[in-house]
Amino acid sequence: MFGPTGLYGGAERYARELARAMSRQVPTRLVGFGPEVDHGSEDGLETFTLRSQLPRGKFATSPASLALWRHLRWAEVIHCHQIYTMSTSAALIYGRCRRKPVFVTDHAGGGISLLSYFDGQRWFAGRLWVSDFSRGTHEPLPGDRVILAGVDAQRFHPPDTGQRSGEVLYVGRLLEVKGVHELIAAVDADTRLALLGPAYDPVYKARLELLARGKPVRFLPAGDGAELVAAYQRALCVVLPGVEAFGLTALEAMACGTPVIGCVESGLPEAITDGVEGWLVRYGDRAGLGDRIRWMREHPAEAAAMGAAARRRIVEGRGSLHGGDTLTWDALASRCLEAYGG
């Protein structure tokens, strides 16, 4: 769901950036849902925003519309970006009836769908996972592939000078599942911490503010464009303390030459080799997380070397569990096209 009254997180950004890169290789349409019907074009990518015809409450995260059918008819290949939505269910039934391949990438969202009531996942031509972690315990099926994620390595790039502010940065929504409370609890009174992102739950936000008392913690609104790039470029390191399917924030930071501290129990170990592009810490290990943050502060030269390795990982595909795969959107689009072709 797009627009000021909808959602716009990693899953929506993933779909938009992949479609944009895909449009540079093949005709592509990006179809989403929002409060107002819209149609536009972005550098050759056609974008369509539909209004859901389902009740907002029960189907708030599972939209669908009859207007979707004309886009399904247009496509030769259909790629959905949640498993459990009614629009994905509609695409899957259409593809089954018309013998069109339907692929899906699960971003751990959605809501009610027909697949909640019957096992139709074998109808997908392939499930394209963002990480081995996101695939989890799902039964392996033909067509399954790990395609990873991407980042615009030209937009997100290291600063012209090597000067860093020494501030630790978190970028993302302020949600409990993201482990922001673990990060605030882990930092000491000498660590400057910036939290950049929207808070959807006022109760959780109040909890974070209480934890932050007596510590140099700044709560900043969500950033975008040059402001976001500059925040990555200034940071000593970026910390993602919660469970991430893969983490676009991590890739953006790495592309800016900024080391990342992430959670072991997530998809981040598939992009970060512990001690090379950053550090990996178990979720809830506040002492370990605090130690790694202090290490970054006390070893700026080594931290800078980690940042340089992180940048190489993005553009050259070195290190991690998927060492041969570069992490740009164009490379991801090529991997998807390869998967579509079987």
N, C-alpha and C positions, 0 to 999 in steps of 0.2 A: 504494500500500500504506500503510495507516494503522496506528497503534498503536506501542508502544515498540520493537518489533522491525522495524518497517517504515520507510518513507520519508515525510517530510513536508517538502516544500520549496515553491517557488513554484508549481509545477504543481498540487499538491494544494490549496494555499490559493486559487489562482485558481478551481478548480472549485467549491470549497465556497462562496466568497463570491459567485460568479456565481449558483449555485443558490439561495443565500439571497435574493439580490435578485430572481431570477426568480420565486421563490415568492410574492413580494408582488404579482405581476401575473397569474400563471397557476399551476394545480396543478403541483407539481414534486417529483420524487424525486431524491435524490443517492445513487448506488450506488457503493461503493468496495470495496476488499479489505483485509483485516487478519488478524491471528492468531486473532481470536475473532469469531464471528457476533454481530451486534448490530443493534438497530433502535431508533431514537429519533425525536424531533421537536424542531425548533428554530424557534420562531416561525412555525409553519405549514409549514416544510420537513420532509418526511419523509426520514430518513437510514437507509440500510441498509449494513451492513458484511458482506460475504461472505467465506468462507474459500476460497482458491484450491484447486482440486482437481488442479492440475498440480504436477510436481516442483519443489520450492523452488529447487534449484541452477540448472538450465538456464532455468527460467521465473520467476526471482526478480522480475524487473521486467516480466513479461508474464503476469499471472494470468488465470484464467478459472474459471468454475463453472457447472454446470447450473442452479444457483439463479438465474442471471442471466435465464433465459428468461422467468420470470413478470413481471419488470420490463420486459422488452422488449415483452411482450404488452400491458402496461398503457399504455405510452407512445404518444402520437400522433406525437411527434417525439423522436428519439434524438440526443443530443449527446455524443460521446466526446471524451476529453481526452488522448489520445495516438493517433498513427497506428499505431505498430508494437507492438501488444499482441494477445494471443489473444482477449481480451474484445472489443476493437474489431473484430477479424476476425469473431467470432461475431455481433456487432450488425450488421455490414455484410451478412453473408449472410442474416440474418433479415430485415433491411429490404429486401433485394433480392427475397426470396421473397414477402414479405407486402406489398410496395409501400409501405413506410413510409420517410419521409425520414430519412436518417442524416447528421448533420453531424459534423465533426471539427475540433478545435483541436490543433495540434501544439506540444507544449512541449519538443521536442528530447529526449525520453526514450523509454522503452519498451525493447523487446528483440525477441524472436522473434515473428513473426506470419505469417499466410498471405500478407500483402502483401510479405513478404520474398522470396516465390517467384513471385508473379505480379502483374501490374499491374492491380489492381482499384480504383485510386483514382477512376476515373470513375464508380464506383458510388455514391460520396458525393454527396448532394444539394448539398453545399457544403463547402469547407474554409475555416474562419473563422480567419484568421491573427491573431496578437497584434501583428504589425508587418510592414511591408514587408521588414524584415531577416529575419524568421523565414520568410517566403515564399521568400526566397533565389532559387535557380535552378530551383525546381520549375516544371514545365510548367504554364502557365496553363490552368485548367479552368473551365467554366461553374459559377457558384455561388461562386467564390472571392471573399472579401471580407476586408479588414483591419478588425477590430473593436476592436483595442487592448486595454487592460486597465482596471482600476478601483481605487478606494481608498475607504474609508469616511471621507468628509471631515468627519463629525461626531466620530468617535472620534479621528482624527488631525487635530489642529488646532494653530495657533500657541500658544505659551505666553502666559499672562496678562500677564507682564512681558517686556520685550525683552532681558533679561539672558541672555547666552550664556556657556558655560564656556570657550570658546576651544579645546575639544578637537575633533579631527577624528574622525569616526566611520565605521566600516565595519560593515554588518549583513549577515549571510549565512553560509552554510556555508564553512568554511575548506578550500577545494579549489583545486587548482592552476589549473583552468580559470577560476576567479574572479579570478585575478591578484593575490591577497593579497600574494604575495612582491614583486610590482612596487611595491605601495603602501608596504610597509615599507622597501624599498630607496630609495624616492623621498623619504621624509620626512627632515628633518634633526634634529639633536639638540635643537632648540628647539621642535619640533612634538609636542604631546601627541596620541597616537593610541590610540583604543579599538577593539578588534576584538570584536564581539559576535556569537557564533555557535558552533555545534558543530564539532569537528574529527573527521572520520571516518577520517583517515589519520594514524597516529602518526608515520610517517616525515616526512610533509609538515609536521606540526605542529612537529616537532623542527627542521626546516629554517627555519621561520618564527621560532622562538625564537632560533636562532643569528643570523639576520639582525637581530633586534630588540635584540641586546646593545648596551648603551651608549645606547639611545634610550628615551624615555619612552613605551613601548608597553604597554598593558594588554590581556590576554586575558581576556575575560568570557564566561560561559556564555550560551547562547541566552536571549533575553528574550521576554516576551509581555505582553499586557495593558497596564496602566498603566505598568509598568516600561519597556516598549519605547517607548511614546509619549513618556515623560519623557526617554529617551535621545535621541530625535530633537529634542525641544524644547531640550535643553541644547547640542546640538552646534553648532559653528561652521559646519560643512558635513558632508555625507555624501559619501564617495568610493566609487565602484564601478569599479575599475580593469580588470575583466575583460569578457569578451564576454557580454552579456545579450540574450536574445530581446526583452525589453522592460524588465523589472525592476520588480517590485512594491515593492521597497525604495525605489527612486527616487521612486515616487509617494507612498509613505507619508511620506518626508522632505519632499517638496514640499508636501504637504497640511499639514505642521507648520510651514511657512514657512521651511524650511531649504534653502539652495541645494545643488546636487548637482554633483559633478565626475564625469563618466562617460567611457566609451570610445567613440571615433568608430565603431569597427568593431562596432556593436551596434545594438539597437533604440532606444537612448536618444535619438539625435538626432530621433526622431519625437515625443518629449515635451519635449525641452530645446533651446532655441535658444541657441547658443553666445554667451556674454556677456550673456544676458538672465536665464534661470532658473538659470544655472550655467555651467560650462565643459566643453568636450569636448576630450579629449586622445587621441592615437593610442596604441594598445596598445603597451606596452614603452617608451614615451618617458618614461623616468624623470625626465630633466631638466625636460621640459615639465610633467609632473605635479607635481614638486616646486615649480616656479615658480608654478603656479596655486594650490597649497595655501598657499604663502607670501603670495601676493596676498590671499587670503581673510583671513589673519591680520593683514596690514598695512593692510587697507581694510575695517574692520568695518562702517562705514556703508553702503558700496557692497554688501558681502556681504548685509547686512540687506535692502537694496532688491531684490537678486536673490531672496532668500527670499520677499519679498512678491509678486514677479512669479511665483514658482513656485506659490504658493498660488492666485493668480488663474488660472494655467494649469489647475489641477485643476478649479476650480469654474465657470470661465467659458469655458474652451476657447480661450484666446488663445495665439498663437504656435505654433511647431513645424510639422512637415510636415503635420499633420492639425489645423489650427488651429480648425476648427469643431466638433471633438468634445470634449465634456467627459469627464473621466477619473474618474467615479464609477461604482460598481457598478450603480446604478439606470440610469444612462445606457447602460452596457454591456449590461445585460439588455434594454433597449429596442432596441438595435442588433441583438442576437441574434434577438429576436422578429421584427423587420423582415426579417432574413435568412431565417428559417424560412418566412415568408410569401411569399418570392420577390420 
